Amino acid sequence: MSYDVGSGDLVLCVNAAPNHVTGEPVPLVKGETYRVWAVLEFMCPCGRSDALLDVGVGFAWCQSRFRLLPKPRQEAKPRKASTPKEVEAV
């Protein structure tokens, strides 16, 4: 594939067609996001990808079924300004 997917990345399912090797229906849902548990460096039997992705559903799926989502940007949170404590003179 043209992108590197790693463990922990979010991917979008773009192809929930039946299994292209056995023809059985797949439990994936088109349009759902999945977190990658592992990347298995095996050629898919269909020849479309060079890796299988384990997303926790079933065993492993052809990488061509997914598109890598961009990593979420960290949002800036407003911080409270620290003020010095006032000490009473005795």
C-alpha positions as CSV (number, residue, x, y, z in Angstrom):
1,M,0.0,0.0,0.0
2,S,1.1,3.6,-0.4
3,Y,0.8,4.4,3.3
4,D,2.3,3.0,6.5
5,V,-0.2,1.7,9.0
6,G,1.0,0.9,12.5
7,S,-0.4,-0.5,15.7
8,G,-2.8,1.9,17.4
9,D,-3.7,3.9,14.2
10,L,-7.3,4.6,13.3
11,V,-8.5,3.3,10.0
12,L,-11.8,3.8,8.1
13,C,-13.5,0.7,6.6
14,V,-14.3,1.6,2.9
15,N,-15.0,-1.9,1.6
16,A,-17.3,-4.3,3.5
17,A,-17.9,-6.6,0.5
18,P,-17.9,-10.3,1.1
19,N,-14.6,-12.0,1.7
20,H,-12.8,-12.0,-1.6
21,V,-11.2,-15.4,-1.0
22,T,-14.1,-17.4,0.5
23,G,-17.1,-15.3,-0.5
24,E,-18.5,-15.3,3.0
25,P,-20.0,-12.1,4.5
26,V,-17.7,-10.0,6.7
27,P,-18.5,-8.5,10.1
28,L,-17.0,-5.2,9.2
29,V,-19.2,-2.1,8.7
30,K,-18.5,0.3,5.8
31,G,-18.0,3.8,7.2
32,E,-16.9,2.6,10.7
33,T,-13.6,3.4,12.2
34,Y,-11.4,0.7,13.7
35,R,-8.2,0.8,15.8
36,V,-5.4,-1.4,14.4
37,W,-4.2,-3.9,16.9
38,A,-1.5,-5.4,14.7
39,V,-0.1,-5.3,11.2
40,L,0.7,-8.8,9.8
41,E,3.3,-8.6,7.0
42,F,1.7,-11.2,4.8
43,M,0.6,-10.8,1.2
44,C,-3.2,-10.9,1.0
45,P,-4.3,-13.9,-1.2
46,C,-6.1,-11.4,-3.5
47,G,-2.8,-9.7,-4.3
48,R,-4.1,-6.2,-3.6
49,S,-2.1,-5.5,-0.5
50,D,1.1,-6.4,1.2
51,A,-0.3,-6.6,4.7
52,L,-3.2,-7.9,6.7
53,L,-4.7,-5.7,9.5
54,D,-6.0,-7.1,12.8
55,V,-8.7,-4.7,14.0
56,G,-10.2,-7.0,16.7
57,V,-13.0,-8.2,14.5
58,G,-12.5,-11.6,13.1
59,F,-8.9,-12.5,12.5
60,A,-7.2,-10.2,10.0
61,W,-8.4,-8.3,6.9
62,C,-6.9,-7.1,3.7
63,Q,-5.3,-3.7,4.0
64,S,-7.2,-2.6,0.9
65,R,-10.4,-2.6,2.8
66,F,-9.3,0.4,5.0
67,R,-8.0,3.9,4.6
68,L,-5.7,5.5,7.2
69,L,-7.3,8.4,9.1
70,P,-5.1,11.3,10.1
71,K,-3.9,11.4,13.6
72,P,-6.1,13.7,15.8
73,R,-4.4,17.0,16.6
74,Q,-4.0,17.9,20.2
75,E,-6.4,20.8,21.1
76,A,-5.0,23.7,23.2
77,K,-6.7,23.8,26.6
78,P,-7.0,27.1,28.4
79,R,-4.8,27.3,31.4
80,K,-5.4,29.2,34.6
81,A,-2.8,31.8,35.4
82,S,-1.0,31.1,38.7
83,T,-1.1,33.9,41.2
84,P,1.3,34.2,44.1
85,K,-0.2,33.6,47.6
86,E,-0.6,36.7,49.7
87,V,1.0,36.4,53.1
88,E,-0.3,38.5,56.0
89,A,2.3,40.5,57.9
90,V,2.3,39.7,61.6
